[in-house]
Amino acid sequence: MNGDSACPNCVNQMHKDPTSGELVCQKHSNQIPTPWYKVNLVMEDETNEITALVIGKCGEKLFGVPCKDWWINNNCQMSF
């Protein structure tokens, strides 16, 4: 499970600015990033398999807890 960073205003993924190294949103000025879910799943049975990407609010519904709370409860630290 990855803890990616989202803009707290629009929840789009934030990217590192190549000059400053800070995480920035393309739509908003510098923001404090919010952890968000980005989970790759492979589900299979005896007949077939499917892959799925679960992100953001869908991850919160699947795991029943906001990513920020999960991150804190599991003593994780984000590295950028």
Secondary structure as UniProt FT lines:
FT   STRAND          2..6
FT   TURN            8..10
FT   STRAND          15..16
FT   TURN            18..20
FT   STRAND          23..24
FT   STRAND          34..44
FT   STRAND          49..55
FT   HELIX           56..63
FT   HELIX           67..73
FT   TURN            74..75
//
